[in-house]
Amino acid sequence: MTVKNKVVLITGAARGIGAATAKRFLEEEAIVILTDLEMEPLRKLQKELNGHTSEVMTMNVADRTNVKTQLQAIIDKHGRLDVVINNAGVTADATLGKMTDEQWDLVLTVNLKGAFIVGQAASEQMKKQKSGVILNAASIVGLYGNFGQSNYAASKGGLITMTKTWAKELGKYNIRVNAVAPGFIETEMTAKMPDKILTHMKNQSPLKRLGQPEDIANAYVFLASDQAAFISGAVLSVDGAAHI
Ligand code: NAI
């Protein structure tokens, strides 16, 4: 894969899919900036990535001022920004009758508005460069819905249509925009779910397993690489055929 020396920003990279994605890009010799809400887990991860040189910084995707400052710091240091992975995401589940405004606002603000804020700021630099790749973390839930996840489904569905919109708007600047729609992946996010649901999800896939963070990381590396040069506006399902 040709992502060597590309400057890659990953949001929500302290754990789970983001951390696995950082590792894969580092293996491909990209310059990876891992960002998340807090520095401590990032520093811990950085130690685990021994042998690879990564950079860490805090970035709250829901805070426009913070995103702007941190993106500027990356551009000042590296002079460019090649790949952005809008991976940060949260859940706050409840059925429709029980969902509060706070649960709705939190999930829409981080998952959808956060990607909007980061994508908007990053695209300004990418337009100047006349190149770039933006990858958004959608979900199988954004395609098909899920019990107890009105807010999460709306955020991920919104990300899918925002991805297609950006692909249309930014193509003329040689910026590609794609989404990855993971099935159920074994991370801290899904560890919160009842065993019954996880077993059900495992059985939904003809491959009879949940996904691993590395399964998604590999998809991101491919979509970011020059081998995917004509792929834009796509939603790549990485779900072990769980939806068919
Ligand atoms: P995770 O919960 O393990 O990690 C998410 C990371 O996002 C955490 O490190 C958290 O601190 C960070 N984060 C939360 N709010 C933030 C904010 N305001 N600014 C910056 N960072 C913030 O989640 P996981 O499972 O690794 O998921 C990563 C992405 O993939 C999410 O967008 C999630 O919705 C999506 N996804 C996950 C699936 C799964 O089964 N695990 C399935 C489909 C999509």
Boltz pocket constraint, residues with backbone or C-beta under 6 A from the ligand:
constraints:
  - pocket:
      binder: B
      contacts: [[A, 11], [A, 12], [A, 13], [A, 14], [A, 15], [A, 16], [A, 17], [A, 18], [A, 35], [A, 36], [A, 37], [A, 59], [A, 60], [A, 61], [A, 62], [A, 86], [A, 87], [A, 88], [A, 89], [A, 90], [A, 110], [A, 114], [A, 137], [A, 138], [A, 139], [A, 140], [A, 180], [A, 181], [A, 182], [A, 183], [A, 184], [A, 185], [A, 186], [A, 187], [A, 188], [A, 189], [A, 190]]
      max_distance: 6.0
